[in-house]
Amino acid sequence: MDPLLVWRSEFPILSHTTYMISHSLGAMPRGVADALRQFADTWATRGIRAWEEGWWEMPVTVGDRIGAVIGAGPGEVVMHQNVSICQWIVTSCFDWNGPRNKLVTDGLNFPSNDYIYHGLERQGARIVQVPSPDGMTLPTELMLDAIDEQTQLVSVSHVAFRSSYVQDLAAITRRAHEVGAMVVADLYQSAGILPVDVRALGVDFATGGSVKWLCGGPGAGYLYVRRDLWSSLRPAAIGWMAHRAPFQFEGGPVDYADDAFRFLNGTPNVPAMYSAKTGYEIIGKIGVEPIRAKSLRQTQRLMDLADEAGLPVRTCREAGRRGGVVILDVPDGAAVTKELARREVLVDYRPQAGIRIAPHFYTADEELDHTIAEIRSIMR
């Protein structure tokens, strides 16, 4: 018996679809519809009063729900529309014109992050991307060797989006701090499927979103900033919510808020935060530890089934280095993925990787067998 399957009824799409794509878009919880109705009813009945009755504080109150998942303290996580905005805010905290102008990014990082980093070159930043030898993994030693006294910021994806390879975030953070650099960790592919404790790891910043394992839907990214750094950081990519007294509408340079509001910018995406809360609540009730245990078991089972079927596996076999996804490098992977969707089996395909298959806590073991069987059927 799998105790986590009791949650299947909370996700409507599971009644008619084999949903193996939670690494890209988590299944929608049933309660999201009620949450969005609550937003609409509040707007309809309370109007402008909704801001002072909870909307204004939602970037932090909703952020606290994420904080409980990633090990942050109360008030240490703020919500944004996406990770790109969060990364933009983080990098705007630094002066890139001095001798310490190096930004180290791992070769498995999500492209959107790298686009922002290379944009900093016009401000004097020197971007060093540590290449992956095989496009799927990255030995920690290569990252450590790239971090030196000229490094100001290190960016690392905790779990690589393409390969689900888990990087040694603790070792990278220790090395960065040894030379006086800071670390921004992208938790998009780890939060909700791997246990994460940002305070224990000591990372300076962490970003992520709700679209994937957190089942929170689009438009709800988040930013964690280490509390002891707040007073020393002066982000440039801000807006009126970052002001100490925003409703005084003072012009001129910003007078930064003392708390995490200093890392906010313009009007928040209120409906997205309403829709995201239900997924956070479910993850919080279950706990990430049992989710991780099931994920390791089911990803191992997928690899075993693939081995039996003669399907090439590109996922790291070592459990501690494996995220929540299994990658199969089959011929014509894009076409196979399209045919799987026609058969109501949802996975995705990434160039230079293969078909990505992602069971989650609501996945039944029978669905693993069914997915591999359908891939074999299509290939025949």
Secondary structure, DSSP 8 states (H G I E B T S, - for coil): --GGGGGGGG-GGGGT-EE-BTTTS----THHHHHHHHHHHHHHHHTTHHIIIIITTHHHHHHHHHHHHHT--TT-EEEES-HHHHHHHHHTTS--SSS--EEEEETTS-HHHHHHHHHGGGGT-EEEEE--SSSS---HHHHHHH--TTEEEEEEESB-TTT-BB--HHHHHHHHHHTT-EEEEE-TTTBTTB---HHHHT-SEEEEESSSTT---SS-EEEEE-GGGGGG---SS--GGGBSSGGG---SS--B-SSGGGG--SS--HHHHHHHHHHHHHHHHH-HHHHHHHHHHHHHHHHHHHHHHT--B-S--SGGGB-S-EEE--TTHHHHHHHHHHTTEE-EEETTTEEEEB--TT--HHHHHHHHHHHHHHH-
